[in-house]
Amino acid sequence: MEDLGWKLASAGVMAVSALAAGKIVEVAWKAATGRDVPREDDDEAALISLIVFAAASAAIGAVAERYAFRAAKKMNSRRLRESRNWG
């Protein structure tokens, strides 16, 4: 059975990394285009803008989550090793 602490920590890490990646993409989009992030309910937004923004968001979010999960996994394995050596 998996450790409840690990499940909570990994869920938290994923949530924080997704939020951070979203903010990074928003800032990068604004800097690159000079426009606000396109919203799907905005009739003025071009379809290509929506597609490019969605693809960039998904790609950066996936990379951020992967590295955040790997870092959390490494910290958890270190914690488990230390707790085994303690007892």
FENZIJO-V890764 format. One record per helix or strand of 3 or more residues. SS is the DSSP state (H for helix, E for strand). FROM is the first residue (numbers start at 0). TO is the last residue. If there is no record, write none. Layout:
BEGIN
((SS,FROM,TO) (SS,FROM,TO))
END
This chain:
BEGIN
((H,3,32) (H,46,85))
END
